Amino acid sequence: MAANRLPDYARQYYNLSDQHLHELKEQLRTLLEKNCIAPSQAPVAAPVFFVAKKDGGLRMVIDYRPLNAITIREDYPCPRIHDLINRLGKAKWFSTLDLQQGYYQVEVAADDQWKTAFRTLYGTYQFRVVHALKEALINAATLKIFDPDKSITIKTDASKYATGAVLEQEGVPVAFESRKLSGREQYMPAYEGELVAIVHALLKWRPFIGSKAVTTETDHATLGRILKQKNVTTRLGYWLYKLADFNINAVYKPGKQNVVADAISRRQDYICLIHSNETQVDLPDIQNLDK
């Protein structure tokens, strides 16, 4: 924090309804019982208000904006989590964090606890612990670590509204991906939708794939023949041209056996209606295009 400066908080409490005051009292009681907060005599304290949660509950919010305004941030390049995970393919030892009440797991240094102070009608308090990265810890999908030495299989599917894909190695998922279809794309024939799903997955996972051979599994039986078509629509030619950069082997897999990609592609919020037009063009055999 900037030297000799204190946050300029509002001098008055935020107005709270009776419902919010009751919720405030309950949340303070819970935090005190769990030893997450303690009474404070800090020279300044942030005001409190509530916002509604999606489940109908209330979330206590502390207005730390004045504190943030005078905080000197440590600019340090944090690694991308996907880059870290991708390097774990050969690892043999792993540790697991199993946190209860993961929202309050990071202890605040004793000399800094006063900075977290907040005031209410029921007293002034400061945090002993702060919000941890709860969502990152408990909501990460359980996936296999990518191994560059093992074969790659990509399973795809397309519905009317979206595409879905799963990258697998030895039958275990490594990554999931979905893509909303635009209004014009929703009117594509089924085989074009399957191509869109494959192309999007290949482009998304290009860092994994590189020049490796990839098996793509789709529930469209005629896709193998489509890859060799010469007379195609403009849009189909666009997707086929993108496929030319990859070494793929398209394999037919009935929809009942491709349930994961199928489920990812069937999100009902992917709905949009826009008409599309197509034109016919002649395209050389896509398999023979120079990369």
C-alpha positions as CSV (number, residue, x, y, z in Angstrom):
1,M,0.0,0.0,0.0
2,A,1.2,3.5,-0.7
3,A,3.2,5.0,2.2
4,N,1.3,7.2,4.7
5,R,-2.0,6.8,2.9
6,L,-5.2,5.3,4.2
7,P,-8.2,4.2,2.1
8,D,-10.8,7.0,1.8
9,Y,-13.9,5.0,2.7
10,A,-17.4,6.5,2.9
11,R,-18.1,8.0,6.3
12,Q,-21.6,6.3,6.6
13,Y,-22.9,2.8,6.5
14,Y,-24.7,1.7,3.4
15,N,-28.5,1.5,3.9
16,L,-29.5,-2.1,4.5
17,S,-33.1,-3.5,4.6
18,D,-34.3,-5.6,7.5
19,Q,-33.7,-8.7,5.4
20,H,-30.1,-7.7,4.7
21,L,-29.5,-6.8,8.4
22,H,-30.8,-10.2,9.5
23,E,-28.5,-11.9,6.9
24,L,-25.6,-9.7,8.0
25,K,-26.0,-10.8,11.6
26,E,-26.1,-14.5,10.6
27,Q,-23.1,-14.3,8.3
28,L,-21.1,-12.4,11.0
29,R,-22.0,-15.1,13.6
30,T,-20.9,-17.9,11.2
31,L,-17.6,-16.2,10.4
32,L,-16.9,-15.5,14.0
33,E,-17.6,-19.2,14.9
34,K,-15.2,-20.3,12.2
35,N,-12.5,-17.9,13.4
36,C,-12.4,-16.3,10.0
37,I,-12.9,-12.8,11.4
38,A,-12.2,-11.0,14.6
39,P,-13.2,-7.6,16.2
40,S,-11.1,-4.8,14.9
41,Q,-9.9,-1.4,16.0
42,A,-8.5,-0.4,12.6
43,P,-8.3,3.3,11.9
44,V,-10.5,2.8,8.7
45,A,-13.0,0.2,7.7
46,A,-14.9,-0.6,4.5
47,P,-18.7,-0.5,4.3
48,V,-20.8,-3.6,3.6
49,F,-23.7,-4.3,1.3
50,F,-25.4,-7.4,-0.2
51,V,-26.1,-8.7,-3.7
52,A,-28.4,-11.5,-4.8
53,K,-27.0,-14.9,-5.8
54,K,-28.3,-17.0,-8.5
55,D,-29.7,-19.5,-6.0
56,G,-31.8,-16.8,-4.3
57,G,-29.4,-16.3,-1.4
58,L,-27.5,-13.2,-0.4
59,R,-23.8,-12.5,-0.8
60,M,-22.0,-10.1,1.5
61,V,-19.9,-7.7,-0.4
62,I,-17.2,-5.4,1.2
63,D,-16.4,-2.3,-0.8
64,Y,-12.6,-2.4,-0.9
65,R,-12.4,-0.1,-3.9
66,P,-10.7,2.8,-2.1
67,L,-8.1,0.3,-0.7
68,N,-7.5,-1.1,-4.2
69,A,-7.0,2.4,-5.5
70,I,-3.9,3.0,-3.3
71,T,-2.6,-0.6,-3.4
72,I,0.8,-1.0,-5.1
73,R,0.4,-4.1,-7.2
74,E,3.2,-6.6,-7.7
75,D,3.4,-7.2,-11.4
76,Y,4.7,-10.7,-11.9
77,P,4.1,-12.9,-14.9
78,C,1.9,-15.7,-13.7
79,P,2.1,-18.9,-15.8
80,R,-1.0,-20.1,-17.6
81,I,-2.6,-23.1,-15.8
82,H,-2.9,-25.0,-19.1
83,D,0.8,-24.6,-19.8
84,L,1.6,-26.0,-16.4
85,I,-0.8,-29.0,-16.8
86,N,0.6,-29.8,-20.2
87,R,4.0,-30.3,-18.8
88,L,2.9,-33.0,-16.3
89,G,2.6,-35.8,-18.8
90,K,5.7,-37.6,-17.4
91,A,5.2,-36.8,-13.7
92,K,4.9,-39.7,-11.3
93,W,4.2,-38.0,-8.0
94,F,1.2,-35.7,-7.4
95,S,-0.1,-33.9,-4.3
96,T,-3.8,-33.3,-3.7
97,L,-5.4,-30.4,-1.8
98,D,-8.6,-31.3,0.0
99,L,-10.0,-28.1,1.5
100,Q,-13.0,-27.7,3.7
101,Q,-14.6,-24.3,3.5
102,G,-12.2,-23.5,0.7
103,Y,-13.5,-19.9,0.5
104,Y,-11.4,-18.9,3.6
105,Q,-8.1,-20.8,3.5
106,V,-5.4,-18.2,3.0
107,E,-4.2,-16.7,6.3
108,V,-3.6,-12.9,6.3
109,A,-0.3,-11.7,7.8
110,A,-0.9,-10.3,11.3
111,D,0.5,-6.9,10.2
112,D,-1.9,-6.7,7.3
113,Q,-5.2,-7.8,8.9
114,W,-6.2,-4.3,9.8
115,K,-6.4,-3.5,6.0
116,T,-9.2,-5.9,5.6
117,A,-11.4,-4.2,8.3
118,F,-15.1,-3.6,7.5
119,R,-17.7,-1.9,9.6
120,T,-21.3,-2.8,10.3
121,L,-24.1,-1.8,12.6
122,Y,-23.0,-4.8,14.7
123,G,-19.4,-3.7,15.1
124,T,-16.1,-3.5,13.2
125,Y,-14.3,-6.6,12.1
126,Q,-11.2,-7.7,10.2
127,F,-10.4,-10.9,8.4
128,R,-7.9,-13.4,9.7
129,V,-8.2,-15.3,6.4
130,V,-9.1,-14.2,2.9
131,H,-10.9,-15.7,-0.1
132,A,-8.9,-18.5,-1.7
133,L,-9.1,-19.7,-5.3
134,K,-12.1,-21.8,-4.4
135,E,-13.5,-22.1,-7.9
136,A,-10.2,-23.1,-9.4
137,L,-9.7,-25.8,-6.8
138,I,-13.1,-27.5,-6.7
139,N,-14.5,-27.0,-10.2
140,A,-11.6,-28.2,-12.4
141,A,-12.6,-31.2,-14.5
142,T,-11.0,-34.5,-13.6
143,L,-8.8,-35.0,-16.7
144,K,-5.9,-37.1,-17.8
145,I,-2.6,-35.3,-18.2
146,F,-1.7,-35.1,-21.9
147,D,1.2,-37.4,-22.9
148,P,2.9,-36.4,-26.2
149,D,4.1,-39.9,-26.8
150,K,0.6,-41.5,-26.9
151,S,-1.9,-41.6,-29.7
152,I,-4.6,-38.9,-30.0
153,T,-8.3,-39.5,-30.6
154,I,-10.7,-36.6,-31.0
155,K,-14.4,-37.4,-30.8
156,T,-16.8,-34.8,-32.2
157,D,-20.5,-34.2,-32.7
158,A,-22.7,-31.4,-33.9
159,S,-26.3,-30.5,-33.1
160,K,-28.5,-27.8,-34.5
161,Y,-27.1,-25.2,-32.1
162,A,-23.5,-26.2,-31.2
163,T,-20.6,-28.5,-31.7
164,G,-18.9,-30.6,-29.0
165,A,-15.5,-32.4,-28.9
166,V,-13.4,-34.5,-26.5
167,L,-9.7,-35.1,-26.8
168,E,-8.8,-38.6,-25.5
169,Q,-5.7,-40.7,-25.0
170,E,-6.2,-44.4,-24.4
171,G,-9.9,-43.9,-23.8
172,V,-9.4,-41.3,-21.0
173,P,-10.5,-37.6,-21.6
174,V,-7.7,-35.0,-21.7
175,A,-9.8,-31.9,-22.7
176,F,-13.4,-30.9,-23.6
177,E,-14.5,-28.2,-26.0
178,S,-17.7,-26.8,-27.4
179,R,-18.6,-24.0,-29.9
180,K,-21.8,-22.2,-30.5
181,L,-23.0,-22.2,-34.1
182,S,-23.8,-18.9,-35.7
183,G,-27.2,-18.2,-37.1
184,R,-26.1,-19.0,-40.6
185,E,-24.3,-22.2,-39.5
186,Q,-27.4,-23.5,-37.9
187,Y,-28.9,-24.1,-41.4
188,M,-26.0,-26.1,-42.6
189,P,-26.5,-29.7,-43.7
190,A,-25.5,-32.3,-41.1
191,Y,-22.2,-33.2,-42.8
192,E,-21.1,-29.6,-42.8
193,G,-21.9,-29.3,-39.1
194,E,-19.7,-32.3,-38.4
195,L,-16.9,-30.7,-40.4
196,V,-17.2,-27.5,-38.3
197,A,-16.9,-29.6,-35.2
198,I,-13.8,-31.4,-36.3
199,V,-12.1,-28.2,-37.6
200,H,-12.8,-26.3,-34.4
201,A,-11.5,-29.1,-32.3
202,L,-8.3,-29.4,-34.3
203,L,-7.6,-25.7,-34.3
204,K,-8.3,-25.5,-30.5
205,W,-5.9,-28.3,-29.7
206,R,-3.3,-27.5,-32.3
207,P,-0.6,-27.2,-29.6
208,F,-1.3,-30.8,-28.6
209,I,-1.5,-32.1,-32.1
210,G,1.2,-30.4,-34.2
211,S,1.9,-32.8,-37.1
212,K,0.9,-36.0,-35.3
213,A,-1.6,-38.4,-36.8
214,V,-5.0,-37.9,-35.2
215,T,-8.0,-40.2,-35.3
216,T,-11.3,-38.3,-35.4
217,E,-14.5,-40.2,-34.5
218,T,-17.8,-38.8,-35.7
219,D,-21.3,-40.2,-36.0
220,H,-21.5,-39.1,-39.7
221,A,-20.9,-42.2,-41.8
222,T,-20.2,-40.4,-45.1
223,L,-17.5,-38.0,-43.8
224,G,-14.7,-40.0,-45.4
225,R,-16.2,-39.6,-48.8
226,I,-16.9,-35.9,-48.2
227,L,-13.2,-35.3,-47.6
228,K,-12.5,-36.3,-51.2
229,Q,-15.3,-34.4,-52.9
230,K,-14.4,-32.0,-55.7
231,N,-17.6,-30.1,-56.2
232,V,-18.5,-28.5,-52.9
233,T,-20.1,-25.4,-51.5
234,T,-18.1,-22.3,-50.7
235,R,-18.5,-22.8,-47.0
236,L,-17.7,-26.6,-47.2
237,G,-14.6,-25.7,-49.2
238,Y,-13.5,-23.3,-46.5
239,W,-13.7,-26.0,-43.8
240,L,-12.1,-28.6,-45.9
241,Y,-9.2,-26.3,-46.7
242,K,-8.5,-25.9,-43.0
243,L,-8.5,-29.7,-42.5
244,A,-5.6,-29.9,-45.0
245,D,-3.2,-28.7,-42.3
246,F,-3.8,-31.8,-40.2
247,N,-3.0,-35.5,-40.6
248,I,-6.4,-37.0,-39.7
249,N,-8.0,-40.4,-40.1
250,A,-11.8,-40.0,-39.9
251,V,-13.6,-43.0,-38.3
252,Y,-17.3,-43.5,-38.1
253,K,-18.7,-44.1,-34.6
254,P,-22.5,-44.4,-34.0
255,G,-24.0,-41.6,-31.9
256,K,-24.9,-44.0,-29.1
257,Q,-21.2,-44.7,-28.6
258,N,-20.2,-41.0,-28.8
259,V,-22.3,-39.8,-25.9
260,V,-19.9,-37.3,-24.4
261,A,-19.3,-35.1,-27.5
262,D,-23.0,-35.5,-28.3
263,A,-24.0,-34.1,-24.9
264,I,-21.6,-31.2,-25.1
265,S,-23.1,-30.2,-28.5
266,R,-26.7,-30.2,-27.3
267,R,-26.9,-27.0,-25.1
268,Q,-30.3,-25.5,-25.5
269,D,-29.0,-22.0,-24.9
270,Y,-27.2,-22.2,-28.2
271,I,-30.2,-20.9,-30.3
272,C,-30.2,-18.2,-33.0
273,L,-32.1,-18.0,-36.3
274,I,-30.5,-16.4,-39.3
275,H,-30.9,-17.5,-42.9
276,S,-27.9,-18.5,-45.0
277,N,-27.1,-18.7,-48.7
278,E,-24.8,-21.1,-50.5
279,T,-23.0,-21.1,-53.8
280,Q,-21.4,-23.9,-55.7
281,V,-17.7,-23.9,-56.6
282,D,-15.3,-26.4,-58.0
283,L,-12.5,-27.4,-55.6
284,P,-9.5,-29.7,-56.2
285,D,-9.2,-32.9,-54.2
286,I,-8.7,-31.5,-50.7
287,Q,-6.4,-34.4,-49.8
288,N,-3.9,-33.3,-52.4
289,L,-3.7,-29.6,-51.5
290,D,-0.3,-28.3,-50.6
291,K,-0.1,-27.4,-47.0
